[in-house]
Amino acid sequence: MKHLAYVFALLLPGIVACGQSTKSNQPPEPLGFEEYDPVSTLKVPEHKLTRSKYPFIDVHNHQWDMDKANLTGLLAQMDSLNMGIMVNLSGRGWGSVQEGTQFFDKSLANAAKSAPKRLALFTNLNFDEVGRKGWTEDAVKLLEEDVKKGARGLKIFKNLGLNTKDESGQRIRVDDPRLDPIWAKCGELGVPVLIHTADPKSFWDPMDRYNERWLELKLHGGRKRAANDPVPWEQLIAEQHNVFRKHPKTTFIAAHMGWYPNDLIKLDSLMTVFPNMNVEIGAVIAELGRQPRASRKFFEKYQDRILFGKDSWVPSEYATYFRVLETDDEYFPYHKKYHAFWRMYGMGLPDPILKKVYYKNALRLIPGLDKSQFPE
């Protein structure tokens, strides 16, 4: 008995310590998907670019205060990125026709005073009064006047097709025949239409564990749509394609690669069917960066019809675009986890293609841009 007591006395500290160790080393609570953000241990060459190799034209930007802002700071930021020309697609901003005209005129004057060769504007149309007698004629006239003043093209916001209604309260289809004279006039004037229709298809899909945009939809609840809100995604896209089909003499630039950057086979077929369809890469570099070999082949095939665009004006985010387009880097993070929880890979585009994407295609498709600041 004494022997057992002696053995127990020897083991007791260890037992207590073991119990304390078990308590202090309890595994942490499982991380949620939102919190999990591991740092890669992969050791590979890195080329973290902050400037593009060649000066570039951003054909998809929005500056909502160009009518009154001091543009000195904006130009300095453009210089830091090696951006030669910025195209402000919000030429008329939001509001009535009269308010839009004031904004457009003041923005043109401010740009002309600050940097006429570096800042370009597209005009916009307000579709709220479609159905009013004479609306179509007025819209065409306004378009002509703005182009004469200096608008380089027409930007169509995504509200067309989604939530814009005519005078009778009906949804205005993207391919509404009352808009045909507008598309035709753009072709006649030789100005492109940069058109944004719908959003990523995932916004229409069930918000479940299979949806790649689950985190984005959780953080930005207003982006989730029901399957038929306002119509199926496929119908909206088909309406856009009907416009391309009906107006072969008009140059169209599909914003966000027409929402097919994750299906380049389908986009390839569309580019074949619609020779007047061009695309820009705003807000879809994450899709291109996860399929670098397929993306490079697509860029090689359609090198004359792809333009550089970014969309939101966050200068630090351009680095991801430069890195995907220019380098052969592997497995590097995107700048917004809720857009892409996967890693990026560089396409390593050759210089001739890079120049076309960065500036040559834009110079060819958008009239009136200054070519002197870009290499041959």
N, C-alpha and C positions, 0 to 999 in steps of 0.2 A: 504493500500500500504506500509505504514511504517512497518506494522506487517510482511508482506511478505519479505521485505528487511531485517528485523531483523532475521527472520528464515533462510533466504538464507545465511546471514553472519555467522550464527552459523554452518550451514552445509558445507559451502565452504571448510574449512580446511580438513574435513573428505573426501569430494569428491576428493580434490587434493591428499590427502594421499592415498586414495583408488586407484586413478589412478597411483600414483607412485608405490604402492605395486604391482599392476597388471603388470606394466612394469618391475619391478625388479625381479618378480617371474615367468617370462615367462618360460614355460617348456623347458628343453634343447632339442637340436636337437636329433631325434631318433638315438640310437646307431646302428652301423652296427654289423653284426654277428661276425666279427673279433674282435671287441672291447668288446663285452659283455662277461664278465667273473666274474660272481657273486661269492661272498664269502659265503659259506654255513653257515646258522645259526643253522644247526642240531647239537645237542649235544649228541654224542655217544662216547664210548670208542675208543681210538686211540692207535695204536702200530706202531710208525714210525721206522721201522727197517733200520739199516744201515749195518748190517752184517747178513749173513745167519745163520740159526740155526746149520747147519752142513756144513762142507767143501764141496764145489761143484766143478764140472768140467763144464766149459763153452765150449761146443763143437762147438760154432759158433762165432768166433771172427776173426778180421782182424787187423794185425799189418804189415803195409806196409814198415816199415823201420827196421825190425828185423835183417836184414843183417848187419847193422852198428850201431844201436842204443845202448846206454848204458841202459841196461835192469834193472838196480838197482831200478829206480823210478817205473817202471812197476810192479816189484815184490812187492814193498812196497804198491802200490795201490791194488794189488791182496790180500795181507795180510789184508788190511783194510776191504775188503769185505768178507773175509774168503774163497776166491777162491783158491782151491788146485791146479788145473791144468787149463791152458788156451790152447785151441786148435786153432792155427793160421791156418785158412783155405787158406790163401794167400801164400802158400809155395813157389810158383814160381812167384808171382806177375804178372805183365803184361810185354809184350815184346816178343822178339824172343826166340826160344828154347835155344840158347846159353846164352842170358841174363838171362833167367829163371833159367838155371842150375847154373849160378854164384850166383844169388840171393838165391837159395835154399841151395847151399853148404855153403855159408857164414852165412845164417840164422841158419842152423843146428849147425855150429861151434860156433856161438855166444850164442845160447841157451845152448849148451853143456857146454860152459865155465861159463855161468851165473847161470843156474838152470836146469840141464838136466832132473830132475824129475818133473818139474813144467810147462815146455813149450813143446808142441808137435806141429808138422807140418803135414798138409795134402799137397799133391802135386796137381798140376793142369795141364791141357793139353791145348795147343793152337790148335784150330780147323780151323784156317784160311787156312790151306793147304790141307784140306780134298779133296780128288780127285786126288791129286798128286800120281803118281805111288810109291808104297811102304810106303805111309803115315801111314796106319793102322799098319803095322808091326813095323815101327819106334816108333809109339805112345805106342804100347804094350811094346816094349823094354825099352823105357824111363820110363814107369810106373814101370816095374820090377826093374830097376836100382834105382829109387827113393825109392821104398819100401825097397830095400836091404840096402840103405844108412840110412833109419830111418823114412821115411814117414809112417804115421799111417793110411792113407786113401786117397781117391781121392775126391776133391771138384769140382763140376761142377757149373760154374757161369751161370747166367740167360741169358747171351748173346747167349748160345746155344739154338736155336729155335727162338730167337727174331731177331737178326741181323747178325749172323755169316753166311757167304756164302762160298760155296766151290769154287774150281778153275774155275768152269763154271759160277759162279755168281748166283747160285741157293741157296735159304735158306736151311740150314742144319736142318733137322727135328731132334727133340730130339731122336726119335726112328729110325734114319737113320741106315740101316743095316751095313753100313761101320764101325759103332761104336760098333757093337755087340761083337767083340773080346775084346774090352776094358772092357766092363761090365763083360764078362765071366772071364777075367784074374783077376779082382778084387775078384771074388768069389773063384777062384783057389788059390789066394794069402791069402785069409782070411781077406781082408781089406774092410771096408765099403765105400760106395759111398754116400757122402752128396750132394744132388742135389737140386739146386734152379731152378725152371722152372716158367716162367711168373711172374706176380705181382698180387696184389689184383684185383679181377674182376671189381671193381668199376672204375679202370683206363680205362677200355674198354667201360664203360657205358656212356650215355649222361651226360654231365656236367650241370645238372639242379638242381632245388631245392630239388629233390628227392635223389640225390647222397650223400651218407654219407661222401664221401671223397672230397666234393666240396671245402672246405677250403684248404685242402692239394693240390688239383689240381690247385687252384688259386695261391697259394704261390709257387708252384713248377710246373710250366707249362710244363716242359719237361716230366712229368710223364703221361700226358694225351695221350691216344691212340684212334685212330678211331676203330670202331667195328671190322674191318678186318686188323688191323695193328699189325703184318704182316699177321696174321690169327686170327680168333675168339679165345677168351680166352679158350673156351671149347676144342678147337682142341689142343692147346698147352698142356693142362693138360692131355688130352687123350693120347698124344704122350708119356708123362712121364709114364703114367700107362702102356702103351704098353711095355716099357722097363722093368718095374717091372714084368710084366706077362711073358715076354720072358726069364727072367733070375732069376728063382726062387731060385737058389743056391747062389745068390749074395745078400748081406745085403745092403739095401738102407735106408738112413735117409732123409726124405722129409723135406727140409728147410721150416720154417714158417708154419708148420703143413700142408704142401701141399696146402696152401691157402684155407683151409676149416675150420679154427677155428670158423667161424661164422655160420657153418652148421655141427655141430657135429654128426647129424644123418647120413649125407652123408659120413663124415669121418669114422664113425663107420662101415659103409658098405664097405668102401675101405679097412680098416684094416682087415676086415673079409675075403675079397677076396684075398688080398695080404699079406700073413703071413710074407713075407720078407720086408715089409714096416714098418719103424719106423718113428717117427716124433720128431722134436725139436721145441721149443716154441719161437725162436727168433723173435722179433718185432711183436708178436701177443698177448702179455699178456693183451692188452686192450680188445681184443675180449673175452678172458677167464674171465676177471674181471667183465664183465657186465652180465654174466650168471653163477654165482658161483655154483648154484646147479647142472645145467647140466654139467658144467665143472668138478665138483668133481666126478660125476657119471662116466664121460668119463675117468678120471684119475684112478678111482678105477678099471674100466674094463680093461684098457690098461696100467696099472702101470709098466709093464715090457718093454714097447715099446715107452716110452716118455722120452726125454732127455732135459736137461737144455741148452738153448742157448740164447744169447742176440743180436748178430749181431754187431751193432755199439758200439765202445769202448767209452762210456761216463760213468765213474764210478758212478756218482750220480744217474743215471737212474736205477741201479740195485735195489734200494730201493723199487720201485713199484713191481718188480718181487717177492722179498722176502715177501712183504706185501700181495700180492694176493695169493701166494702159502701157506704161513704159518699162517696167522691170520684169524679171523672172523670179521675183521673190515668192516664197512659199509660206503658207499657213500664217498669215498675219491678220489681226483683228479689224473688223469694220468699226466705224466711229459711233454707231448707235446699235446697242445690243438688241433693242426691241425690233429693229428692222432686220437684223441678221445675227443670229446666235452662232452661225457657222463662221469659218475663217475664209480669208481671201487668198487668191493666187494670182500672180502677175501674168499678163498675156505676152509681154515683151514684144509689142508691135514694132515692126521695122520702120525706119524713119520715113520712107515715102508714104506709108499708110498713116502714120502718126501725124504728119503734116496735113493730110487731107482731113482727118477727124478734127484736129485742133483749129484749122483755119481755112484751108483751101475750099472745102465744100461750102462753108458758110459764105465765103466771098463770092462763090459762083451762084448760089441760090438766093442770097439776100441782096437786093440792089442798093447801090449807094454807099456801101461800106468802104472805108479807106484802106487801100492795099499797100500803101507805102511802108507801113511798119512791119510787114511780114516778109520773110525770106521767100525766094522763088521755090 
